Amino acid sequence: MQQSIADIRKEYSALSLKASEVDANPVDQFLTWFDMALNAEIMEPNAMTLSTIEENKPTSRIVLLKGVENEQFVFYTNYNSSKGKQMAISPYVSLNFFWPELERQVRIEGIVKKVDADTSDAYFKSRPRGSQIGAWVSPQSESIESREILEKRLEEIELKFKDKEVERPPHWGGYSVKPTIVEFWQGRPSRLHDRIRYTFSESKNWKIERLAP
Ligand SMILES: Cc1cc2nc3c(=O)[nH]c(=O)nc-3n(C[C@H](O)[C@H](O)[C@H](O)COP(=O)(O)O)c2cc1C
C-alpha cells in the first residue's frame, strides 16, 4: 500500500455553520445545502446511505434521493428487496449524505412509508426504458446462480414489452421518509466541527441545538 490508512487526514476549513444562520425548518435548510452541492458539481449529490434494521441489527446501502415532497425525502426501489422487507417490519430508517467538496454531512432519522401508486407510476414513466426493463428483470437481493440468468430474463422482458410502454412492476415503487431528527455537520479546523441538530416534537415543532463535535 502506498500510504498507511492511519495517515490519511484532511483539515477542514472552507465554511462554517451557525445556529443563528440556519432555516427554522430542516427540510428548507437541506434544500439550501442541496443547491450548494449541485453548484459544487459533486458527483451524485443525491446519493445517500439508507440504513434499515434487520432483526435488531442495522444494515446500510446507497440509494438515490429522487425528490423532496411534502417535507419528506423520496427514493425508489424494489419492495421485495431486503431493504423493502426490513422497512415493512420496522419503519425507522436513517439517511446520510456526505458532500466532501463542501466538507459537509447531513444525517436524517425518520419514519418511512410507501408513496402512493400514482406517484410511483409518474416517476416510473420518467425513467429511461432500460431502467424500466431492469426493474422487471432483477429479483433484487435474491441469490442468483449466474449473470446469464439476468441476461435471459432481459431478453424475455424485452420481448414481452416489444413496441409497448413498459408498465411499472407492482413490486417496484417509492418510499418517503418523514424526518424526526436532522443534523447538519460542517467540517472545521482542528476537528472542532460545527453540528446543528433539529429534533421534532409535536409540541415544540423543530428544536434547534448545537452539538459538540
Ligand atoms: C450510487 C448508487 C446508487 C444506487 N441507487 C439505488 C436506488 O436508487 N435504488 C435501489 O434500489 N438501489 C440503488 N443502489 C443499489 C443499492 O445500494 C443496493 O445494492 C440494492 O438496492 C440492494 O439493497 P438491499 O439488498 O439491501 O435491498 C444504488 C447503489 C449505488 C452505489
Ligand as a Chemical Component Dictionary entry (heavy atoms), coordinates in Angstrom:
data_LIG
# 
_chem_comp.id                   LIG 
_chem_comp.type                 NON-POLYMER 
_chem_comp.pdbx_formal_charge   0 
_chem_comp.three_letter_code    LIG 
# 
loop_
_chem_comp_atom.comp_id 
_chem_comp_atom.atom_id 
_chem_comp_atom.alt_atom_id 
_chem_comp_atom.type_symbol 
_chem_comp_atom.charge 
_chem_comp_atom.model_Cartn_x 
_chem_comp_atom.model_Cartn_y 
_chem_comp_atom.model_Cartn_z 
_chem_comp_atom.pdbx_ordinal 
LIG C1  C1  C 0 -24.616 5.287  -6.400 1  
LIG C2  C2  C 0 -25.630 4.205  -6.136 2  
LIG C3  C3  C 0 -26.974 4.475  -6.296 3  
LIG C4  C4  C 0 -27.934 3.484  -6.050 4  
LIG N1  N1  N 0 -29.252 3.814  -6.145 5  
LIG C5  C5  C 0 -30.189 2.877  -5.836 6  
LIG C6  C6  C 0 -31.575 3.236  -5.826 7  
LIG O1  O1  O 0 -31.965 4.406  -6.025 8  
LIG N2  N2  N 0 -32.468 2.252  -5.548 9  
LIG C7  C7  C 0 -32.080 0.966  -5.279 10 
LIG O2  O2  O 0 -32.943 0.132  -5.064 11 
LIG N3  N3  N 0 -30.776 0.623  -5.244 12 
LIG C8  C8  C 0 -29.826 1.545  -5.518 13 
LIG N4  N4  N 0 -28.493 1.210  -5.457 14 
LIG C9  C9  C 0 -28.131 -0.197 -5.126 15 
LIG C10 C10 C 0 -28.219 -0.397 -3.587 16 
LIG O3  O3  O 0 -27.067 0.171  -2.963 17 
LIG C11 C11 C 0 -28.329 -1.885 -3.205 18 
LIG O4  O4  O 0 -27.277 -2.619 -3.764 19 
LIG C12 C12 C 0 -29.657 -2.507 -3.655 20 
LIG O5  O5  O 0 -30.741 -1.597 -3.517 21 
LIG C13 C13 C 0 -29.967 -3.785 -2.869 22 
LIG O6  O6  O 0 -30.038 -3.466 -1.493 23 
LIG P1  P1  P 0 -30.729 -4.461 -0.445 24 
LIG O7  O7  O 0 -30.322 -5.860 -0.826 25 
LIG O8  O8  O 0 -30.196 -4.045 0.898  26 
LIG O9  O9  O 0 -32.227 -4.266 -0.538 27 
LIG C14 C14 C 0 -27.518 2.185  -5.664 28 
LIG C15 C15 C 0 -26.154 1.921  -5.481 29 
LIG C16 C16 C 0 -25.221 2.918  -5.697 30 
LIG C17 C17 C 0 -23.770 2.614  -5.428 31 
# 
loop_
_chem_comp_bond.comp_id 
_chem_comp_bond.atom_id_1 
_chem_comp_bond.atom_id_2 
_chem_comp_bond.value_order 
_chem_comp_bond.pdbx_ordinal 
LIG C1  C2  SING 1  
LIG C2  C3  SING 2  
LIG C2  C16 DOUB 3  
LIG C3  C4  DOUB 4  
LIG C4  N1  SING 5  
LIG C4  C14 SING 6  
LIG N1  C5  DOUB 7  
LIG C5  C6  SING 8  
LIG C5  C8  SING 9  
LIG C6  O1  DOUB 10 
LIG C6  N2  SING 11 
LIG N2  C7  SING 12 
LIG C7  O2  DOUB 13 
LIG C7  N3  SING 14 
LIG N3  C8  DOUB 15 
LIG C8  N4  SING 16 
LIG N4  C9  SING 17 
LIG N4  C14 SING 18 
LIG C9  C10 SING 19 
LIG C10 O3  SING 20 
LIG C10 C11 SING 21 
LIG C11 O4  SING 22 
LIG C11 C12 SING 23 
LIG C12 O5  SING 24 
LIG C12 C13 SING 25 
LIG C13 O6  SING 26 
LIG O6  P1  SING 27 
LIG P1  O7  DOUB 28 
LIG P1  O8  SING 29 
LIG P1  O9  SING 30 
LIG C14 C15 DOUB 31 
LIG C15 C16 SING 32 
LIG C16 C17 SING 33 
# 
